Amino acid sequence: MGKRLLHPFLQLCLLLLVASACDTTVKTDEAMIGDAVVKKERAAPTDTFAIDTTRSKITWIGAKMTGRHNGVIDIEHGELYMTNGLVTGGNLALNMATVRATDRTIDEKSNQKLTEHLRSSDFFDSERYPSASFELTGIAPYDSTGAKQDGSTRYDELRIKHPSHRITGNLTIRSQTRSVSFPARVTLEDTLLRARANFNLDRTKWGLVYRSDNSLGEKTIHPEVNIGLDVVGTRRKH
């Protein structure tokens, strides 16, 4: 009797140990998500920076119970605005027909299959919703006193070091708009304005719920998607 009870117990312990050791999620900043923000009227910018789409990039990492996949999304166009030396606004247009997997851990055929699935109605449905957008609605100096410190050895895995600002904006995906807020490092070097950020985003807030239910076990795809931003703008001559 005792041995028969001990065996399932040991199995459960082993299962919990493996599950905790195989955490595939990215440990980084969590974006704060809320209702869309009504953008306030601001003074006309004194400087406009056109997004250099050849030097800017958006990366993503999706985690499932058994591993991760990564890829990119192309920026179609965008602008960043400054008024008297302060960033006051901006916008990005994303071409969702370009969302794709670039995972070096799988072969080209597997990447193509994953790309097609991401563009399907299970995820971004890029045929019906070919564009997504981000409109900056607020920016403030970064308050490090509110930074999350959970003691995880992987917390700094992709987190942006020394963020300078907290950026807030309206993110529209599949015609659903939500406000997101995240830390970023914003720098100005001569004619270049650059913003870098890395954060996790809960895709289900935009109705992207495919396999997000934990009851699916090994078939579960985590709701959190890691987003990496590296946006470079070039000052336009007035």
Buried (B, 14 or more C-beta within 10 A) or exposed (E): EEEEEEEEEEEEEEEEEEEEEEEEBBBBBEBEBEEBBEEEEEEEBEBBBBBBBEBBBBBBBBBBBEEBBBBBBBBBEBBBBBBEEEBBBBBBBBBBBBBBBEBEEBEEEEBEEBBEEBBEEEBBBBEEBBBBBBBBBBBEEBEEEEEEEEEEEEBEBBBBEEBBBBBBBBBBBBEBBBBBBBBBBBEBEEEBBBBBBBBBBBBBBBEBBBBBEEEEEEEBBBBBBBBBBBBBBBBEEE
